[in-house]
Amino acid sequence: MDPLILSRIQFGANISFHILFPAITIALGWVLLFFKLRYNATGDSAWMRAYFTWVKVFALSFAMGVVSGVTMSFQFGTNWPGYMKTVGNIAGPLLAYEILTAFFLEAAFLGIMLFGFRRVSNRIHTLATVLVAGGTTVSAFWIIALNSWMQTPAGFEMRDGVAHAVDWWAIVFNPSMPYRLVHMLLASGLTVSFLIAGLSALRYLYGDRSESMWKALRTGVFTAAMLIPIQIFAGDQHGLNTLEHQPQKIAAMEANWNTGPNVPLVLFALPDEAARENRFEIAIPDGASLVLRHSTSGVVPGLNDYPGNHPPVFPVFWGFRIMVGTGVLMLIVSWSAAFFLKRRHSLPKPLALIMVPMGLSGWLATLAGWYTTEIGRQPWLVTGVLKTADAVGPVAGSHVALTLAVYLILYVLLLIAYLGVLVHLALKAAKDGDASPLPGVMNAALSQPAVSE
Amino acid sequence: MTFDWPTALPLIFASLMGLAILIYVILDGFDLGIGILFAAAEDAEQDTMIAAIGPFWDANETWLVLAVGLLLVAFPLAHGTILTALYIPVFLLLLGLILRGVAFDFRAKVPAGRKHRWNRIFFLGSIIASLAQGYMLGVYVLGLDVGFGGMAFGALVALCLAAAYAAMGAAWLIYKTEGELQKKAVVWLRTALVLAALGMLAVSLATPFASPRIFDKWFVWPQMLYLSPLPILSALLFVWLWRQTFHLPRPDDRHALTPFLTLAAIFALGFAGLAWSFYPFVVPDKLTIWQAASAPESLAIILAGTVVVLPIIIFYSFYAYRVFGGKATDLTYD
């Protein structure tokens, strides 16, 4: 196979694996801070128990994020040297600021947050939690700024085929950046709240009725129920922003071939790029015009306006549908669970059974969303500036194929181990209930040794 | 010579990158080394060894991200050239770092029966990462020569760098542990030190003979005189440290940190020698730092941030090390 497609698959595999973990740590840091602050305010040790259960998930996810992130920083050079050559003047400073202002902050204070409860004052420990949570969020800010700049570049000029910065404010706050940042932060919030709700539901199904389980379950469910309508609104706004700046991506997301009014909303189809039509189409008349232009006669861009310059339709169309479908499911599940918890103070068993696999719904929606927007940018690596095909390195296809195979095997094994540990931690917490010795809290002399669990 | 930014900036960034690499090699050196020493340690000792590096390793590895990041952002042309030439060793390095990084966390969280497996993976990841770094250094020293000679020399440097890291790990254990494990660490240090010295000698001899340009930089009067402290001081420190290992640990645990600091000094001297050899090239004999540098205005905006943030990073890194100062105890999430 040719190195271009292999390099794309490899980079896609690496970044897909990587994003799973920041998607957890970005929001989980703030959830941990919430647990910590509730404990500080109420003195209720169940909050601290929830903290110590989830701080382990944080530590593990952070480690997975760091090691897969290190991989990313090398891959720019190993697989995409043309990228830095052309836009290095823009991408470089953004990445440098990410490392300097965020990465170090998280990594240095993570040690104190994880292992320092008895070594520093409670106030410093809370501060360390704030700095780690803040660090992950600032990190997301810079990475999203760079990614958005690649989608909707601004604030630069080309000199001799190389991009030079003109206006840094315009580069960082480029047209799609605020929308994408909000969309991603909310996605992380949803990923974490469904993960917490899912693992707590698993504990519930195993008969755990401890205070810390209820506190985590309620935190997860109510956060999810609050965030999902905001996310649907933010996603809609992001879509309108994309319509303005990247119409060909919207055309591919809607599998709309011809520009015009009264465009239907396609619910199901198998887009056929060779024939330039949809097969087995099921659609709502005027739907897309209504959603995108808020009027049945609104004009929606079509793919035929961008011959040879639009993304592959099938993955973008389906990526978008999987994301939206998962979002709808999230809305139904989180609101039902919130209803039962609020009004009935209980959780029906079938609902708990659904919530366990929904624990990973955030990952599915996040990946589907990123696939939509990243494949939707093709054939460009940086819209209008650099084509993906022109950035690939001179590495032999066999090298890329070999390393790709090893990466894929490794990632599958690590994912299995990671999910296994999450389930193990949840079941262990379910078994211990409120009876386990509480680490680090004043009245517990012996703490549980993390190294010999 | 008049001062102008386009000349000065690449120089400043080359120094910053060198500093980041040196800090990385010293800091991640000891935790990679402890991973290598895992093979020689008992189960109970392994827990203490992990506790000696647990709070630090994330931050240590961040220096690698900074070093590669600076190479990427300040010298994008060199980043591409070097990393595509070293595609497979870079891949092995990453593989090793991934394995050890996750094993670190998994070993403490999996059911007790599976812990052994993750201990082995931790060792394996550490040794693969160390060997890959050494191999890359060897190949780089010979001007990115990937022929048979380059590969053989790379393999030699790989072994010696792994030994040097093991020595760093042992020295860190002397500082962080006590009792039997500390005594064991002294023996480990003595053994690893010999191999590390051999490696440094090999690199020092190979570098000038691989390139006539580097030869001329070292063996010309009077430079030879000014440069002579580098090898002489390194050799003296090696011999002195080796002799010290017969007297460690001292009563009352005095000078427990000395072996580590001595090794760090040796690394710094070796690094200075390499820097002198390669200056002004970032890709040996092909690209100078000025040819490979980004546009001055982009470098300037990174520098502005670096000047403010780097001291803060160093300050809070010291703070984190101080919080976890003293002998390693059982590592708990509290």
Contacts between the chains, C-beta under 8 A, distances in Angstrom:
chain1	res1	chain2	res2	distance
A	52	B	333	5.6
A	52	B	334	7.2
A	55	B	333	5.8
A	56	B	109	6.1
A	56	B	333	6.4
A	59	B	105	5.8
A	59	B	333	7.7
A	60	B	102	7.9
A	60	B	105	4.6
A	60	B	106	7.3
A	60	B	109	6.3
A	62	B	58	7.1
A	63	B	58	7.3
A	63	B	101	5.2
A	63	B	102	5.8
A	63	B	104	6.4
A	63	B	105	4.4
A	64	B	101	7.8
A	64	B	102	6.0
A	64	B	105	8.0
A	66	B	58	6.0
A	66	B	61	6.3
A	66	B	62	7.9
A	66	B	101	6.2
A	67	B	97	5.6
A	67	B	98	4.3
A	67	B	101	3.8
A	67	B	102	6.2
A	68	B	98	7.0
A	69	B	65	7.2
A	70	B	61	6.7
A	70	B	64	6.5
A	70	B	65	5.8
A	70	B	68	7.9
A	70	B	94	6.6
A	70	B	97	5.8
A	70	B	98	7.9
A	71	B	94	4.8
A	71	B	98	6.9
A	73	B	65	5.6
A	73	B	68	5.1
A	73	B	69	5.9
A	73	B	72	6.6
A	74	B	68	6.2
A	74	B	83	6.3
A	74	B	90	5.5
A	74	B	93	8.0
A	74	B	94	6.1
A	76	B	72	5.9
A	76	B	79	7.2
A	77	B	68	7.9
A	77	B	71	7.8
A	77	B	72	6.3
A	77	B	79	4.2
A	77	B	80	5.3
A	77	B	82	7.2
A	77	B	83	3.4
A	77	B	84	7.0
A	78	B	83	4.6
A	78	B	84	6.1
A	78	B	87	5.5
A	78	B	90	5.7
A	78	B	91	7.6
A	81	B	76	8.0
A	81	B	79	7.3
A	81	B	80	2.8
A	81	B	81	7.5
A	81	B	83	7.6
A	81	B	84	6.1
A	82	B	80	7.8
A	84	B	72	6.1
A	84	B	73	8.0
A	84	B	76	3.7
A	84	B	79	6.1
A	84	B	80	6.4
A	85	B	76	5.8
A	85	B	77	6.5
A	85	B	80	6.5
A	88	B	72	7.6
A	88	B	73	6.8
A	88	B	76	3.6
A	88	B	294	5.5
A	88	B	298	7.6
A	89	B	294	5.4
A	89	B	295	4.7
A	89	B	297	7.6
A	89	B	298	4.1
A	90	B	298	7.5
A	91	B	73	7.6
A	92	B	72	6.6
A	92	B	73	3.0
A	92	B	74	7.1
A	92	B	76	6.7
A	92	B	294	5.6
A	92	B	298	5.8
A	92	B	302	6.8
A	93	B	73	6.5
A	93	B	298	5.5
A	93	B	301	5.1
A	93	B	302	4.9
A	93	B	305	7.8
A	95	B	69	5.9
A	95	B	72	6.7
A	95	B	73	5.9
A	96	B	69	5.9
A	96	B	70	7.2
A	96	B	73	4.8
A	96	B	302	4.6
A	96	B	305	7.0
A	96	B	306	7.5
A	97	B	302	7.6
A	97	B	305	5.6
A	99	B	62	7.4
A	99	B	65	5.7
A	99	B	66	5.3
A	99	B	69	4.8
A	100	B	66	7.6
A	100	B	305	5.7
A	100	B	306	6.3
A	100	B	309	4.4
A	100	B	310	7.2
A	100	B	313	7.2
A	101	B	305	7.3
A	101	B	309	6.1
A	103	B	62	5.4
A	103	B	65	6.1
A	103	B	66	7.9
A	104	B	59	7.0
A	104	B	62	5.4
A	104	B	66	7.6
A	104	B	309	7.9
A	104	B	313	4.6
A	104	B	317	7.6
A	105	B	316	7.8
A	106	B	58	7.8
A	107	B	58	4.2
A	107	B	59	4.1
A	107	B	61	7.5
A	107	B	62	4.5
A	108	B	59	4.7
A	108	B	62	7.9
A	108	B	313	7.3
A	108	B	316	5.2
A	108	B	317	5.5
A	108	B	319	7.9
A	108	B	320	4.9
A	109	B	316	7.4
A	109	B	320	7.1
A	110	B	58	5.4
A	110	B	59	7.7
A	111	B	54	7.3
A	111	B	55	3.1
A	111	B	56	6.3
A	111	B	58	6.9
A	111	B	59	6.9
A	111	B	320	5.5
A	111	B	323	7.6
A	111	B	324	6.5
A	112	B	55	7.3
A	112	B	320	6.2
A	112	B	323	5.8
A	114	B	54	8.0
A	114	B	55	7.2
A	114	B	333	5.9
A	115	B	54	6.2
A	115	B	55	5.1
A	115	B	324	7.2
A	115	B	331	5.7
A	115	B	332	6.8
A	115	B	333	6.6
A	115	B	334	7.5
A	116	B	55	7.3
A	116	B	323	5.7
A	116	B	324	7.4
A	117	B	333	7.5
A	117	B	334	3.8
A	118	B	332	8.0
A	118	B	334	5.5
A	119	B	323	5.4
A	119	B	324	6.9
A	120	B	323	5.9
A	162	B	295	7.5
A	164	B	295	5.5
A	164	B	297	7.0
A	164	B	298	7.7
A	165	B	295	7.7
A	165	B	297	6.1
A	165	B	298	5.9
A	165	B	301	7.4
A	168	B	301	6.5
A	393	B	80	6.7
A	393	B	84	4.8
A	394	B	84	6.2
A	395	B	84	5.6
A	395	B	87	5.4
A	399	B	87	5.4
A	399	B	88	6.5
A	403	B	87	7.6
A	403	B	88	7.5
A	403	B	91	4.7
A	406	B	91	7.6
A	406	B	95	6.8
A	410	B	95	7.0
A	410	B	98	6.7
A	410	B	99	7.9
A	414	B	98	7.7
A	414	B	102	6.0
A	417	B	102	7.6
A	417	B	106	6.1
A	417	B	110	7.6
A	420	B	110	7.6
A	421	B	106	6.4
A	421	B	109	5.0
A	421	B	110	6.0
A	424	B	109	7.2
A	424	B	110	6.8
A	424	B	111	6.1
A	425	B	109	6.5
A	439	B	332	5.9
A	439	B	333	6.0
A	439	B	334	4.2
A	440	B	332	7.4
A	440	B	333	7.6
A	440	B	334	2.6
A	447	B	332	4.7
A	447	B	334	5.1
A	448	B	332	6.6
A	448	B	333	7.8
A	449	B	330	4.8
A	449	B	331	7.5
A	449	B	332	5.5
A	450	B	108	5.1
A	450	B	109	7.9
A	450	B	331	5.8
A	450	B	332	5.2
A	450	B	333	4.9
A	451	B	47	4.5
A	451	B	50	6.1
A	451	B	51	6.5
A	451	B	107	8.0
A	451	B	108	5.2
A	451	B	330	6.2
A	451	B	331	5.2
A	451	B	332	7.9
A	452	B	47	6.3
A	452	B	112	7.7
A	452	B	330	7.8
A	453	B	108	6.3
A	453	B	109	6.5
A	453	B	112	7.2
